[in-house]
Each structure stands twice: as structure tokens, then as C-alpha cells.
Amino acid sequence: MSDSYTATVSHLSALAAQGRFGRLLRGIEKEGLRVDAQGRIADTPHPRALGSKLTHPYITTDYSEALLEYITPVYCRPGDAMAFLADLHRFSYRRLGDELIWPASMPSRLDGNDSVTIADYGSSNVGTMKHVYRKGLDVRYGRIMQAIAGIHYNVSLPNELWEVLRERDGATDTPMNDYRSSRYFGLIRNFRRHSWLLLYLFGASPALDRSFLPDGRIPDKLQAHGRDTLVSPHATSLRMSDLGYQNKVQAQLKICFNSLSNYVGTLRHAISTPWPAYAAMGVEENGNWQQLNANILQIENEYYSDIRPKRVTRQNETPSQALEARGVEYIEVRCLDLDPSLALGIDEPRLRFLDTFLMWCLLSESPWIPDEECDRLDDNRQRVVERGRDPELRLEHGGQLRSVADWGGEICAEMEQVAELLDQLEEGSPHRDALAAQLPSLADPSLTPSGKLLSRLEEGGEEFVDVILAMAREQAAQLRAEPMDPAREALFDQLVETSHQQQGEIEAADVEDFDAFLSRYFDSAREPRAAVAESRGETS
């Protein structure tokens, strides 16, 4: 623990006691696969009774018709975000009939690639682009990988805190956009160094159904369990392993998180550079689109990563252009599995732990990551994903080999100061309690979500699909029986109709053919955007 870190936290604690800044801001994006009563992926379209997946602000789909995605507004209290997410589930269950929301990250029983139906967003150009992009993911990676679900956690710091930090760093002459972006990238670098801890503590996918591997080839890391289940004895998150969202072509990008300009430049190169294997797959013939283009990335969203810098985009603006023009607004944590034992996949104490971890990443010293360090970080991450609960596992840290328990305990000890800081803004000690709740899991891997799920499979001799299906049924009964916030229920009812109306208006307003629309989009996407000055105190 550096003197600089301790001094910074102490300084912020004194200011927090004076009410100089407020709480963090956060929002949740949570995916969940619709399945039938027997635990098979649903073959029905996205229910019309849930609204338009193109325009509904809170209920949409990710890759497939069956993969629901819930999006909460931004809140300053974790409990408020969780309450909104819970009502999204309750609202859905009142309209899903006998279908269920699969509570695990690894999918339910599949029936080959075609059983994962690509989402259809209507006839508008923007809807067609979303559909063709997903067709491109199919030809490049297959649809089965796209049936995996997870949670994305979006977090930003209050503007008052940025002002305090900029003043402490003696950077008041630096434009706020530039200062904030630089500090967010420091957070991201520390996150990349230590995200293995989140994978260990919150990974919840040590098993999968055999239908996830339709070619029948079983990797060495997996072992048979029963007739239809494959397990990895010490894995924490198969979702984040090379069985999940991984791509060898993207791995060659070596995305650098040392600066905003480097990050944006690398992504812009990827969406502009053809890849021979993708070109051989074909792009478009007589109006039949296979993918948006044959480049390394069709669009920036195709890049998979544990964490992303983000900025809300404006009309006709790509994510990179938004970052380039106005800087980083928030960060998106993308490495979280659904915990199938929880009806919402996550709970408030885990959000409190994440907030503490992210603040620790922000306030700790964060030197740039040289190229040779990137591979070591990836190796540590991969070791924890595949062998995190192995007592013999060792991670590389500063030229030494350390156990998960030893290094993780050291990180959590440093996080205690940040937990105390954040608790000054709350009643009681929710952040310290959340931190303390995870410490036993460092000493005993069986207490982690992955350990608990594997223990249930092994002790009962049950199949993965049967165990998760039983959890889904229990959660469905609970959520169907619980009341909703009346005002929120009325809002969701109204949004069903207005979202369908908005989709119709978008489709009716289109006058440009899709080829011209796409050409114009990519011509614009390749253009750098000049930074926009931000006045002192302007909201982000």
C-alpha cells in the first residue's frame, strides 16, 4: 500500500465528512435466455407484450430472439438499481406464459447452431444493420457462443469528486474531459491487472450442457458428469474462458488501455482493416448480406473485453467518436457471470464490493502497461478462469508466484480504506460488510458461486440443466407472486405501446436504401472527431 494511496483516501475521507461529493452512479445491464418449461432454448419470437426490442429503453434482446436484455436507468443507490431490475423481471414474468428466464450464464439445452435464432429488429435501416451485424457474428464465430449470458455493470464518479481529484493532482489547468479520461484509463489499467479477483469471487460457470459443444469434441479442461453435463473441476468462469467470448483474430489487436488516443486509434484501425478469412466468407450478394463488412471488427461493439471506457453517443456518432469528442463518461465492467442461485443474477452486496474494488483501482497508483506485461495479465486471468479454485494455483505478480488467497487477501486489505470512505456517504457500513462477506471465499474456494454450483452437481449427481431448471422454476414462482411498484408497472405498460409506435415511425421515415445508409455510416465512422471543450462543472 503506497503512501500516495493512503494520503489520497484520507484526504477524500475528510472531504466526504464535509459533504463535498456524493455517491457513485451506476446502472445494470442483465441478460437472460428465455427457455421453455423443459429447459430448452425458446424458439418463439421476442414477446410483443414486452414492447419493441428496437426502441424500448429497458427491455430488449442481445444477440438472439431468446436472449432478453434488461437495462436499468442510472442510480446513485445500488438498491434502487436492483429494485428496478427486479420489477423488469416481474413485469416480464406476467407476460411470458410458461416460459422461464434461464438464471445461469452458460446456456440451457440447445439443438445446434440454428436453434439460436438471430434477433430481428424490423425493416428500418438501423434495425437491418443490427440484424446483419448479428449475421456477421454467426458466420465468424457461430451462434452458440452468442447464447451465453452475463451482467454488465456501468459506473461513473460524481462530478464533484472529479473536481476534488483534479485539484489535489494540481491539474486544474487540464480540461476536465482530458483529466477525467486519463484517470478512468488509470482505473482500467488497474482493473486489468486485478480483474482475476472478480473472476474468482463471482465466477459462476464451472459446468455446461453437452449441447453447447455440438461437434462432440470435448476439450481436455472438461470432464464428463452424468449423461449430458461437462464440468471443469477447478474452473470459476467457463463463460470467460476460450469456450466463451473469445476470438483469436481480436487477440491480435493488442488493444492498449494506456491512453484514450491509443485505444480509439486501435479500434478505428480494426473497423477499417480487412481480414482475409472474413472476406472469403462474403459480405453481400444481390441484397443478401452475410456481414456488415470483412474487416477485423464489423463495428466497435464486436470487440470483447473485460472492461470498456464508455460515453453516451449522440445521433450519427460511433462509440469511439463520442469518446474522442467528449472523453470517458463511465466504465462498463463486463466480466460478471450470472449467479444462478440469485433471482436477478447479482445482489446489492456484490454491487457494493464492485464499487469498492473500482474505487480502489482508481485511487491506487496505475503505471502504464508495457507490451510485455499484457501477456502476463492475460495469463493470470486465464489461470483463474480455468483453475481458480485449485489450491496449487499460483499467479505471477512482480516477478513472484503468489496464491489467490495471499494476493487476494492483500488487495482486500487495501480496499478496507476505500470501503470506509464510501461508507461515510451511507447509513451503516454496507461497503465494509460487502468486503467482509467475500473474505471467507478466499480461504475456502468451495464458498464461491462456482464452488457451490459444482458441489451441488457432484453431491446430488444431478445434471447441469436439471439443477438450473429447478432454480429457474423457483425464481419464476417467486417473481410472479411478488408485487410491482405501481408507478413502474404503469410506466412499463405504456412503454410497450409507445416503443412499438416509435419503431413504426422510424421505419416509415426511412427514405434511404440500406446500401447507401451503410456506406454513409462507415464513411462517417472512419472520421476522427475533434475534442469538445467542457466548462468547469458541466455535467458529464
ZAPA-500589 format. One line per 10 residues: number of its first residue (from 0); their letters; for each residue x, y, z of C-alpha. Coordinates in Angstrom, 1 decimal. Each point is the difference from the previous one (the first is absolute). Layout:
N
NUM> a> X/Y/Z | ...;
***
This chain:
540
0> msdsytatvs> 0.0/0.0/0.0 | 1.6/3.2/-1.2 | 0.2/3.2/2.1 | -1.6/1.9/-2.9 | -3.1/-2.3/0.1 | -0.4/0.3/3.7 | 0.4/3.7/-0.1 | -2.5/0.4/-2.8 | -2.6/-2.2/1.8 | 0.5/2.0/3.2;
10> hlsalaaqgr> -0.4/3.3/-1.8 | -3.2/-1.2/-1.7 | -1.4/-1.3/3.3 | 0.4/3.4/1.6 | -1.9/1.6/-3.0 | -2.7/-2.7/0.1 | -0.6/0.9/3.6 | -0.6/3.6/-1.1 | -2.5/-1.1/-2.7 | 2.4/1.1/-2.8;
20> fgrllrgiek> -1.1/-2.8/-2.4 | -2.8/-2.6/-0.4 | -0.4/-3.6/-0.9 | 1.2/-1.9/-3.0 | -2.5/-0.4/-2.9 | -0.8/-3.4/-1.4 | -2.2/-2.0/-2.3 | -0.4/-3.7/-0.7 | -0.4/-1.9/-3.3 | -1.1/-3.6/0.6;
30> eglrvdaqgr> -0.5/-2.7/-2.6 | -2.2/-3.1/0.4 | -0.9/-2.7/-2.5 | -3.7/-0.8/-0.5 | -0.5/-3.8/0.3 | -3.1/-2.3/-0.2 | -1.3/-1.9/2.9 | 2.4/-2.9/-0.7 | 3.1/2.2/0.0 | 0.5/0.2/-3.7;
40> iadtphpral> 0.8/3.4/-1.7 | -3.2/1.7/-1.0 | -0.8/-0.1/-3.7 | -2.7/2.7/0.3 | 0.6/3.7/-1.1 | 0.6/2.6/2.6 | -3.4/0.5/1.5 | -1.9/3.0/-1.5 | -1.5/0.5/3.5 | 3.5/1.1/1.2;
50> gsklthpyit> 0.2/2.8/-2.5 | 2.2/0.7/-3.0 | 3.5/-1.3/0.5 | 1.3/2.7/-2.4 | -1.3/3.0/2.0 | -1.0/-1.1/3.5 | 2.4/1.7/2.4 | 0.1/-2.7/2.7 | -1.0/-3.4/-1.7 | 1.8/-1.1/-3.1;
60> tdysealley> 1.9/-3.0/-1.3 | 3.7/-0.6/-0.4 | 1.0/-2.4/-2.8 | -3.0/-2.2/-0.4 | -3.8/0.2/0.2 | 0.3/-2.1/3.1 | 2.7/2.0/1.8 | -1.8/2.6/2.1 | 2.0/3.1/1.1 | -1.2/2.2/2.8;
70> itpvycrpgd> 1.4/3.5/0.4 | -0.5/2.1/3.1 | 0.2/3.8/0.2 | 3.0/1.6/1.8 | -0.4/0.1/3.8 | 2.1/1.3/2.8 | -1.2/-2.8/2.4 | 0.7/-3.6/-0.9 | -3.3/-1.1/1.6 | -1.9/2.2/-2.4;
80> amafladlhr> 1.6/-1.6/-3.0 | -0.7/-3.4/1.4 | -3.7/0.9/0.6 | -0.4/1.2/-3.5 | 1.6/-3.2/-1.4 | -2.2/-2.1/2.2 | -3.2/1.7/-1.4 | 1.2/-0.6/-3.5 | 0.1/-3.7/0.8 | -3.4/0.1/1.7;
90> fsyrrlgdel> -1.5/1.8/-2.9 | 1.4/-2.5/-2.5 | -1.2/-3.0/1.9 | -3.5/1.3/-0.1 | 0.2/-0.2/-3.8 | 2.2/-3.0/-0.7 | -2.6/-2.8/0.4 | 1.7/-3.2/1.0 | 3.5/1.2/-1.2 | 2.8/0.5/2.5;
100> iwpasmpsrl> 3.0/2.3/0.2 | 3.1/-2.2/0.2 | 2.0/1.2/3.0 | 3.4/-1.3/-1.0 | 2.7/1.5/-2.3 | 0.6/-3.3/-1.9 | -3.1/-0.7/-2.2 | -2.8/-2.5/0.4 | -0.4/-3.0/-2.3 | 0.6/1.0/-3.6;
110> dgndsvtiad> -0.7/-1.8/-3.2 | 2.8/1.1/-2.2 | 1.0/3.4/-1.5 | -3.4/0.7/-1.5 | -1.8/-0.4/3.3 | 1.4/3.4/0.9 | -2.2/2.3/-2.1 | 1.6/3.3/-1.0 | -1.9/3.0/1.3 | -2.2/1.8/-2.5;
120> ygssnvgtmk> -0.2/3.8/0.6 | -2.4/0.9/-2.8 | 0.3/1.5/-3.5 | 1.6/3.3/0.8 | 3.6/0.6/-1.0 | 1.2/0.1/3.6 | -2.0/-3.2/0.7 | 1.4/-1.7/-3.0 | 3.5/1.0/0.9 | -0.4/-1.5/3.5;
130> hvyrkgldvr> -1.2/-3.3/-1.6 | 2.7/-0.1/-2.6 | 2.6/0.6/2.6 | -1.3/-3.0/1.9 | 0.1/-2.1/-3.2 | 3.7/1.0/-0.3 | 0.6/-1.3/3.6 | -1.6/-3.3/-1.1 | 2.3/-0.5/-3.0 | 3.0/1.1/1.9;
140> ygrimqaiag> -0.5/-1.8/3.4 | -3.2/-2.0/-0.2 | -3.2/0.7/1.9 | 0.5/-2.3/2.9 | 2.6/2.2/1.6 | -2.6/2.8/-0.2 | -2.4/-1.9/2.2 | 2.2/0.7/3.0 | -1.4/2.6/2.5 | 1.6/2.3/2.5;
150> ihynvslpne> -0.2/3.3/1.9 | 1.5/3.3/-1.0 | 0.5/2.6/2.8 | 0.3/3.6/-1.0 | 1.6/2.4/2.5 | 0.9/3.7/0.1 | 1.3/2.4/2.6 | -1.9/3.1/1.0 | 1.3/3.2/-1.5 | 0.8/1.5/3.4;
160> lwevlrerdg> 2.5/-2.8/0.6 | 1.7/0.6/-3.3 | 0.5/3.6/1.0 | 1.5/-1.0/3.3 | 2.4/-2.4/-1.6 | 1.0/2.4/-2.7 | 0.7/2.7/2.6 | 2.0/-2.5/2.1 | 2.1/-1.1/-3.0 | 0.8/3.6/-0.8;
170> atdtpmndyr> -1.6/-0.4/-3.4 | -2.5/2.9/0.0 | 1.4/1.3/-3.3 | -0.8/-3.3/-1.7 | -3.4/-0.1/-1.6 | -2.4/-2.2/2.0 | -0.7/-2.3/-2.9 | 3.7/-0.8/-0.4 | 0.6/-0.3/3.7 | -3.0/-2.3/0.6;
180> ssryfglirn> 0.9/-2.2/-3.0 | 3.6/-0.4/1.2 | -1.1/-1.0/3.5 | -2.6/-2.4/-1.4 | 2.7/-1.7/-2.0 | 2.1/-0.3/3.1 | -3.0/-1.8/1.6 | -0.3/-2.3/-3.0 | 3.7/-0.9/0.1 | -0.2/-1.0/3.7;
190> frrhswllly> -3.2/-1.9/-0.8 | 1.8/-2.0/-2.7 | 2.8/-0.8/2.5 | -2.4/-1.2/2.7 | -3.3/-1.1/-1.7 | 1.0/-3.6/0.7 | -1.3/0.7/3.5 | -3.5/0.7/-1.3 | 0.1/-3.1/-2.1 | 1.0/-2.1/3.0;
200> lfgaspaldr> -2.6/1.5/2.4 | -2.9/0.3/-2.4 | 0.6/-2.5/-2.7 | -3.0/-2.4/-0.1 | 0.4/-2.2/-3.1 | 2.1/-3.1/0.7 | -2.3/-2.3/-2.0 | -2.0/-0.1/-3.2 | -2.4/-2.2/-2.0 | 1.5/-2.2/-2.7;
210> sflpdgripd> -2.2/1.7/-2.6 | 2.3/3.0/0.3 | 2.6/-2.0/-1.9 | -2.0/-1.4/-2.9 | 3.0/-1.4/-1.8 | 0.5/-2.5/2.8 | 3.6/1.0/0.7 | 0.7/0.4/3.6 | 2.9/2.2/1.0 | 2.5/-1.4/2.5;
220> klqahgrdtl> -1.0/2.5/2.6 | -3.5/-1.6/0.2 | -1.1/-3.3/1.6 | -3.2/-1.9/-0.4 | -2.5/0.2/2.8 | -3.1/-2.1/-0.5 | -1.4/-0.5/-3.5 | -0.3/3.6/-1.2 | 2.2/2.2/2.2 | 3.6/1.0/-0.3;
230> vsphatslrm> 1.9/1.6/2.9 | 3.4/1.5/0.5 | 1.0/-1.0/3.6 | 1.8/3.2/1.0 | -1.5/2.5/-2.5 | -1.6/3.2/1.1 | -1.5/1.4/-3.2 | -0.1/-2.1/-3.2 | -2.0/3.0/-1.4 | 3.3/2.0/0.1;
240> sdlgyqnkvq> 2.2/-2.8/-1.3 | 0.8/-0.9/-3.5 | -3.3/-1.8/-0.2 | -1.8/3.3/0.5 | 0.4/3.5/-1.4 | 3.5/-0.4/-1.4 | 1.3/0.6/-3.5 | 3.5/-0.7/-1.4 | -0.2/2.7/-2.6 | -0.9/2.6/2.6;
250> aqlkicfnsl> 2.8/-1.2/2.2 | 2.5/1.2/-2.6 | -1.3/3.6/0.4 | 1.8/0.5/3.3 | -2.4/2.8/1.0 | 2.0/2.4/2.2 | -1.7/1.7/3.0 | 2.9/2.3/0.7 | -1.7/3.1/-1.6 | -3.2/0.9/-1.6;
260> snyvgtlrha> 1.6/0.9/-3.3 | 1.8/-3.4/-0.2 | -3.2/-1.8/0.8 | -2.1/1.8/-2.5 | 2.7/-0.3/-2.7 | 0.2/-3.7/0.4 | -3.7/-0.5/-0.2 | -0.3/2.3/-3.0 | 2.8/-2.1/-1.7 | -2.0/-3.2/0.7;
270> istpwpayaa> -3.3/1.2/-1.5 | 1.9/1.2/-3.1 | 2.4/-2.9/-0.7 | -1.1/-3.0/-2.1 | 0.6/-3.5/1.3 | 0.5/-2.6/-2.8 | -1.9/-2.8/1.7 | -3.0/2.3/0.5 | 0.2/1.2/-3.6 | -0.1/-3.6/-1.2;
280> mgveengnwq> -3.4/-0.4/1.8 | -1.5/2.6/-2.2 | -1.8/3.2/1.0 | -2.9/0.7/-2.3 | -1.4/-1.5/-3.1 | -3.2/1.2/-1.7 | -1.2/1.5/3.2 | 0.7/-3.0/2.1 | 2.3/1.3/2.8 | 2.2/-2.5/1.9;
290> qlnanilqie> 1.9/2.6/2.1 | 0.3/3.8/0.1 | 3.5/-0.2/-1.5 | 3.1/-2.2/-0.1 | 2.1/2.0/2.5 | 1.6/-1.2/3.2 | -3.0/1.5/1.8 | -3.3/0.7/-1.7 | -0.7/2.7/2.5 | 1.6/1.0/3.3;
300> neyysdirpk> -2.5/-2.0/2.1 | 1.5/-3.2/-1.4 | 3.1/0.5/2.1 | -0.2/-2.3/3.1 | 1.7/1.2/3.2 | -0.4/-0.2/3.8 | -0.5/3.8/0.3 | -0.7/2.9/-2.4 | 0.2/3.7/0.2 | -3.3/1.4/-1.1;
310> rvtrqnetps> -1.8/3.3/-0.9 | -3.7/0.3/-0.9 | -0.1/0.6/-3.8 | -1.8/2.6/-1.9 | -1.8/-0.4/-3.3 | 2.2/-1.2/-2.8 | 2.9/-0.6/2.4 | 2.0/-3.1/0.7 | 1.2/-0.9/3.5 | 3.6/0.9/-0.9;
320> qaleargvey> -1.0/3.4/-1.4 | -2.0/0.8/3.1 | 3.1/-0.9/2.2 | 2.2/2.1/-2.3 | -2.2/3.0/0.1 | -1.1/0.1/3.6 | 2.2/-2.4/1.9 | -0.9/-3.0/2.2 | -3.3/0.3/1.9 | -0.1/-3.3/1.8;
330> ievrcldldp> 1.4/-3.5/-0.1 | -1.7/-3.3/-0.8 | 1.0/-3.1/1.9 | -0.7/-3.0/-2.2 | 1.5/-3.1/1.8 | -2.9/-0.8/2.3 | -1.7/-3.4/-0.2 | -3.6/-0.4/1.0 | -0.2/-1.7/3.4 | -2.8/-2.6/-0.6;
340> slalgidepr> -0.9/-0.1/3.7 | -1.1/3.6/-0.1 | -3.3/1.0/-1.7 | 1.6/3.0/-1.6 | 3.5/-1.5/-0.6 | 1.6/2.4/2.4 | -0.8/1.7/3.3 | 0.6/3.4/1.7 | 3.0/-1.2/2.2 | 1.9/-1.0/-3.1;
350> lrfldtflmw> -0.7/3.3/-1.6 | 1.4/1.6/3.1 | 3.1/-2.2/-0.3 | 0.4/1.0/-3.6 | -0.3/3.7/0.8 | 2.7/-0.4/2.6 | 2.3/-1.9/-2.4 | -0.5/2.6/-2.7 | 0.8/2.9/2.3 | 3.1/-1.9/1.2;
360> cllsespwip> 1.0/-0.4/-3.6 | -0.5/3.7/-0.6 | 1.8/1.3/3.0 | 3.0/-2.4/-0.1 | 3.1/0.8/-2.0 | -0.4/-1.3/-3.5 | 3.1/0.2/-2.3 | -0.4/-0.6/-3.7 | 0.0/-3.7/-1.0 | 2.9/-0.8/-2.3;
370> deecdrlddn> -0.5/-2.6/-2.8 | 1.8/-2.7/1.8 | -2.3/0.3/3.0 | -3.1/-0.5/-2.0 | 0.6/-3.7/-0.5 | 0.7/-0.5/3.7 | -3.3/1.6/0.8 | -1.8/-2.2/-2.5 | 1.7/-3.1/1.4 | -1.1/0.8/3.6;
380> rqrvvergrd> -3.6/0.6/-1.1 | 0.0/-3.3/-2.0 | 1.4/-1.9/2.9 | -2.7/1.2/2.4 | -2.8/-0.6/-2.6 | 1.1/-3.6/-0.5 | 1.6/-1.0/3.3 | -0.9/2.8/2.5 | -1.1/-2.4/2.7 | 3.1/-2.2/-0.2;
390> pelrlehggq> 1.9/0.4/3.3 | 3.2/-0.5/-2.0 | -0.6/2.8/-2.4 | 2.5/2.8/0.0 | -0.2/3.4/-1.7 | 2.9/2.2/-1.2 | 0.4/3.2/1.9 | 3.1/2.2/-0.2 | 2.2/-2.9/-0.9 | -1.3/-2.2/2.8;
400> lrsvadwgge> -2.6/-2.8/0.0 | -2.9/0.6/2.4 | -3.1/-1.9/1.0 | -3.5/1.4/-0.6 | -0.6/0.0/3.8 | 3.2/1.9/0.8 | -0.1/2.6/-2.8 | -3.8/0.4/0.3 | 0.2/0.5/3.7 | 2.5/2.8/-0.5;
410> icaemeqvae> -2.2/1.7/-2.5 | -3.0/-0.3/2.3 | 2.0/1.5/2.9 | 0.8/3.0/-2.1 | -3.6/0.3/-1.0 | -1.0/0.5/3.6 | 0.9/3.6/0.0 | -2.1/0.7/-3.1 | -2.9/-2.0/1.5 | 0.2/2.3/3.1;
420> lldqleegsp> 0.0/3.1/-2.4 | -3.0/-1.1/-1.9 | -1.9/-0.9/3.2 | 0.3/3.6/1.1 | -2.6/0.7/-2.6 | -2.4/-2.7/1.3 | -1.9/-1.1/3.0 | 1.9/-2.9/1.8 | 2.9/-1.8/-1.7 | -1.3/-1.6/-3.2;
430> hrdalaaqlp> 3.4/0.1/-1.8 | 2.0/-1.3/2.9 | -2.7/-2.7/0.5 | 0.2/-0.9/-3.7 | 3.8/-0.3/0.1 | -0.1/-2.1/3.2 | -2.6/-2.4/-1.6 | 2.5/-0.9/-2.7 | 3.0/-0.7/2.2 | -1.0/-3.6/0.9;
440> sladpsltps> -0.1/-0.9/-3.7 | 3.7/0.8/-0.3 | 0.8/-2.6/2.6 | -2.6/-2.6/-1.1 | -0.6/-0.2/-3.8 | -3.1/-2.2/0.6 | -1.8/3.2/1.3 | 0.3/1.7/-3.4 | -3.0/-0.1/-2.4 | 1.8/-2.4/-2.3;
450> gkllsrleeg> 1.0/-2.2/2.9 | -3.6/-0.1/1.4 | -1.4/-0.9/-3.4 | 2.5/-2.7/-0.6 | -0.5/-1.5/3.5 | -3.8/-0.2/-0.7 | 0.6/-1.8/-3.3 | 2.5/-2.5/1.6 | -1.8/-0.6/3.2 | -3.4/-0.7/-1.6;
460> geefvdvila> 1.3/-1.6/-3.1 | -2.3/2.4/-1.9 | 0.3/1.3/-3.6 | 0.8/3.7/-0.6 | -3.2/0.7/-1.9 | -2.2/-1.7/2.7 | 1.6/2.0/2.8 | -0.3/3.4/-1.7 | -3.5/-0.8/-1.2 | -1.1/-0.7/3.6;
470> mareqaaqlr> 1.5/3.4/1.0 | -1.8/1.7/-2.9 | -3.3/-1.4/1.0 | 0.4/1.0/3.6 | 1.0/3.5/-1.0 | -2.8/0.3/-2.5 | -2.6/-0.9/2.7 | 1.6/2.6/2.4 | 0.1/2.8/-2.6 | -3.6/-0.7/-1.2;
480> aepmdparea> -1.3/0.2/3.5 | 1.8/3.2/1.0 | -1.8/3.4/-0.5 | 1.5/2.6/-2.2 | 0.3/3.7/0.7 | -3.3/1.3/-1.4 | 1.5/3.1/-1.7 | 2.7/-2.1/-1.6 | -2.5/-2.6/-1.2 | -2.1/2.8/-1.6;
490> lfdqlvetsh> 3.2/1.3/-1.7 | 0.9/-3.4/-1.4 | -3.5/-0.5/-1.3 | 0.1/3.3/-1.8 | 3.5/-0.7/-1.4 | -1.3/-3.2/-1.7 | -2.2/2.1/-2.3 | 2.2/3.0/-0.4 | 3.0/-2.1/-0.9 | -1.9/-1.8/-2.8;
500> qqqgeieaad> -1.3/3.4/-1.2 | 3.5/1.4/0.0 | 1.3/-2.9/-2.1 | -2.7/0.5/-2.5 | 0.8/3.7/-0.3 | 3.7/-0.8/-0.5 | -0.9/-2.5/-2.8 | -2.4/2.5/-1.7 | 2.6/2.8/0.1 | 2.7/-2.0/-1.8;
510> vedfdaflsr> 0.5/1.2/-3.6 | 3.6/-1.2/-0.6 | 0.8/-3.5/-1.2 | 2.0/-2.2/2.3 | 3.1/0.0/-2.2 | 0.3/3.8/0.0 | -0.8/0.1/3.7 | 2.7/-2.4/0.9 | 2.6/1.7/-2.3 | -0.8/3.3/1.6;
520> yfdsarepra> 0.3/-1.5/3.5 | 3.5/-1.4/-0.6 | 1.2/3.1/-1.8 | -1.0/1.9/3.1 | 1.4/-2.6/2.4 | 3.5/0.4/-1.4 | 0.1/3.7/0.7 | 1.7/1.2/3.1 | -2.1/2.4/2.2 | 1.6/3.1/1.4;
530> avaesrgets> -0.1/0.3/3.8 | -2.7/2.1/1.4 | 1.0/2.4/2.8 | -1.9/-0.5/3.2 | -0.6/2.9/2.4 | 0.9/-0.4/3.7 | -2.9/-1.8/1.8 | -1.9/-1.1/-3.2 | -1.8/-3.2/0.5 | 1.5/-3.1/-1.6;
***
